[in-house]
Amino acid sequence: MRKFTSDDIYHLEGRGITAEQMAKWVAERTNVSIRIRQPTNVGVLFIMNIVKRKMMCMTGICLVVIFFSWLLSLFRFKQRGYPYRFLMD
């Protein structure tokens, strides 16, 4: 088995050739299918994490408001004439 030298390595990205183009070229000429697996974009994961966090925060705030309103309406039901209400009657 021979060792690779610096002349054997061709820097594709530096020349502007993407992995998809190279895989398509190889498949056209040799009928060998190459699957390209690229890592997910870190910016997309970061944005999805922020969106998920905001959704969980809004859901929690809505649940607190609903349960507080329910508790206040229960208190109003027990104490006739209690002047305050929030969401529910």
C-alpha positions as protocol buffer text, in pm:
chain_id: "A"
residue {
  index: 1
  type: MET
  ca { x: 0 y: 0 z: 0 }
}
residue {
  index: 2
  type: ARG
  ca { x: 147 y: 330 z: -99 }
}
residue {
  index: 3
  type: LYS
  ca { x: 141 y: 644 z: 111 }
}
residue {
  index: 4
  type: PHE
  ca { x: -32 y: 957 z: -9 }
}
residue {
  index: 5
  type: THR
  ca { x: 177 y: 1263 z: -80 }
}
residue {
  index: 6
  type: SER
  ca { x: 69 y: 1625 z: -108 }
}
residue {
  index: 7
  type: ASP
  ca { x: 53 y: 1585 z: -486 }
}
residue {
  index: 8
  type: ASP
  ca { x: -212 y: 1313 z: -452 }
}
residue {
  index: 9
  type: ILE
  ca { x: -456 y: 1536 z: -266 }
}
residue {
  index: 10
  type: TYR
  ca { x: -671 y: 1778 z: -463 }
}
residue {
  index: 11
  type: HIS
  ca { x: -844 y: 2049 z: -262 }
}
residue {
  index: 12
  type: LEU
  ca { x: -1195 y: 2054 z: -414 }
}
residue {
  index: 13
  type: GLU
  ca { x: -1349 y: 2333 z: -209 }
}
residue {
  index: 14
  type: GLY
  ca { x: -1056 y: 2561 z: -277 }
}
residue {
  index: 15
  type: ARG
  ca { x: -1117 y: 2515 z: -650 }
}
residue {
  index: 16
  type: GLY
  ca { x: -1492 y: 2578 z: -618 }
}
residue {
  index: 17
  type: ILE
  ca { x: -1603 y: 2217 z: -679 }
}
residue {
  index: 18
  type: THR
  ca { x: -1869 y: 2094 z: -438 }
}
residue {
  index: 19
  type: ALA
  ca { x: -1908 y: 1739 z: -318 }
}
residue {
  index: 20
  type: GLU
  ca { x: -2244 y: 1706 z: -496 }
}
residue {
  index: 21
  type: GLN
  ca { x: -2086 y: 1800 z: -830 }
}
residue {
  index: 22
  type: MET
  ca { x: -1803 y: 1552 z: -781 }
}
residue {
  index: 23
  type: ALA
  ca { x: -2045 y: 1272 z: -681 }
}
residue {
  index: 24
  type: LYS
  ca { x: -2261 y: 1344 z: -987 }
}
residue {
  index: 25
  type: TRP
  ca { x: -1954 y: 1339 z: -1214 }
}
residue {
  index: 26
  type: VAL
  ca { x: -1836 y: 1007 z: -1070 }
}
residue {
  index: 27
  type: ALA
  ca { x: -2187 y: 857 z: -1101 }
}
residue {
  index: 28
  type: GLU
  ca { x: -2217 y: 962 z: -1466 }
}
residue {
  index: 29
  type: ARG
  ca { x: -1890 y: 801 z: -1565 }
}
residue {
  index: 30
  type: THR
  ca { x: -1867 y: 493 z: -1347 }
}
residue {
  index: 31
  type: ASN
  ca { x: -2226 y: 411 z: -1243 }
}
residue {
  index: 32
  type: VAL
  ca { x: -2112 y: 422 z: -882 }
}
residue {
  index: 33
  type: SER
  ca { x: -2353 y: 603 z: -653 }
}
residue {
  index: 34
  type: ILE
  ca { x: -2199 y: 812 z: -377 }
}
residue {
  index: 35
  type: ARG
  ca { x: -2412 y: 938 z: -92 }
}
residue {
  index: 36
  type: ILE
  ca { x: -2308 y: 1278 z: 42 }
}
residue {
  index: 37
  type: ARG
  ca { x: -2382 y: 1344 z: 407 }
}
residue {
  index: 38
  type: GLN
  ca { x: -2331 y: 1699 z: 514 }
}
residue {
  index: 39
  type: PRO
  ca { x: -2346 y: 1821 z: 874 }
}
residue {
  index: 40
  type: THR
  ca { x: -2641 y: 2034 z: 974 }
}
residue {
  index: 41
  type: ASN
  ca { x: -2593 y: 2406 z: 976 }
}
residue {
  index: 42
  type: VAL
  ca { x: -2510 y: 2540 z: 1323 }
}
residue {
  index: 43
  type: GLY
  ca { x: -2701 y: 2868 z: 1255 }
}
residue {
  index: 44
  type: VAL
  ca { x: -3019 y: 2670 z: 1179 }
}
residue {
  index: 45
  type: LEU
  ca { x: -2987 y: 2466 z: 1498 }
}
residue {
  index: 46
  type: PHE
  ca { x: -2929 y: 2783 z: 1700 }
}
residue {
  index: 47
  type: ILE
  ca { x: -3239 y: 2949 z: 1553 }
}
residue {
  index: 48
  type: MET
  ca { x: -3450 y: 2638 z: 1611 }
}
residue {
  index: 49
  type: ASN
  ca { x: -3332 y: 2627 z: 1973 }
}
residue {
  index: 50
  type: ILE
  ca { x: -3434 y: 2990 z: 2023 }
}
residue {
  index: 51
  type: VAL
  ca { x: -3776 y: 2933 z: 1865 }
}
residue {
  index: 52
  type: LYS
  ca { x: -3832 y: 2624 z: 2079 }
}
residue {
  index: 53
  type: ARG
  ca { x: -3734 y: 2813 z: 2394 }
}
residue {
  index: 54
  type: LYS
  ca { x: -3969 y: 3103 z: 2312 }
}
residue {
  index: 55
  type: MET
  ca { x: -4257 y: 2864 z: 2241 }
}
residue {
  index: 56
  type: MET
  ca { x: -4204 y: 2686 z: 2574 }
}
residue {
  index: 57
  type: CYS
  ca { x: -4188 y: 3022 z: 2754 }
}
residue {
  index: 58
  type: MET
  ca { x: -4510 y: 3147 z: 2594 }
}
residue {
  index: 59
  type: THR
  ca { x: -4686 y: 2818 z: 2668 }
}
residue {
  index: 60
  type: GLY
  ca { x: -4580 y: 2839 z: 3033 }
}
residue {
  index: 61
  type: ILE
  ca { x: -4696 y: 3198 z: 3066 }
}
residue {
  index: 62
  type: CYS
  ca { x: -5033 y: 3112 z: 2909 }
}
residue {
  index: 63
  type: LEU
  ca { x: -5079 y: 2819 z: 3147 }
}
residue {
  index: 64
  type: VAL
  ca { x: -4997 y: 3038 z: 3448 }
}
residue {
  index: 65
  type: VAL
  ca { x: -5249 y: 3300 z: 3334 }
}
residue {
  index: 66
  type: ILE
  ca { x: -5521 y: 3041 z: 3273 }
}
residue {
  index: 67
  type: PHE
  ca { x: -5471 y: 2866 z: 3608 }
}
residue {
  index: 68
  type: PHE
  ca { x: -5454 y: 3198 z: 3794 }
}
residue {
  index: 69
  type: SER
  ca { x: -5777 y: 3307 z: 3628 }
}
residue {
  index: 70
  type: TRP
  ca { x: -5940 y: 2973 z: 3714 }
}
residue {
  index: 71
  type: LEU
  ca { x: -5829 y: 3004 z: 4075 }
}
residue {
  index: 72
  type: LEU
  ca { x: -5960 y: 3361 z: 4095 }
}
residue {
  index: 73
  type: SER
  ca { x: -6293 y: 3258 z: 3943 }
}
residue {
  index: 74
  type: LEU
  ca { x: -6316 y: 2974 z: 4195 }
}
residue {
  index: 75
  type: PHE
  ca { x: -6257 y: 3224 z: 4475 }
}
residue {
  index: 76
  type: ARG
  ca { x: -6523 y: 3452 z: 4326 }
}
residue {
  index: 77
  type: PHE
  ca { x: -6762 y: 3157 z: 4320 }
}
residue {
  index: 78
  type: LYS
  ca { x: -6701 y: 3092 z: 4690 }
}
residue {
  index: 79
  type: GLN
  ca { x: -6703 y: 3459 z: 4797 }
}
residue {
  index: 80
  type: ARG
  ca { x: -7005 y: 3628 z: 4646 }
}
residue {
  index: 81
  type: GLY
  ca { x: -6939 y: 3992 z: 4575 }
}
residue {
  index: 82
  type: TYR
  ca { x: -6561 y: 3961 z: 4526 }
}
residue {
  index: 83
  type: PRO
  ca { x: -6496 y: 4256 z: 4290 }
}
residue {
  index: 84
  type: TYR
  ca { x: -6193 y: 4130 z: 4094 }
}
residue {
  index: 85
  type: ARG
  ca { x: -6185 y: 3900 z: 3794 }
}
residue {
  index: 86
  type: PHE
  ca { x: -5918 y: 3821 z: 3539 }
}
residue {
  index: 87
  type: LEU
  ca { x: -6026 y: 3606 z: 3241 }
}
residue {
  index: 88
  type: MET
  ca { x: -6313 y: 3384 z: 3347 }
}
residue {
  index: 89
  type: ASP
  ca { x: -6637 y: 3478 z: 3519 }
}
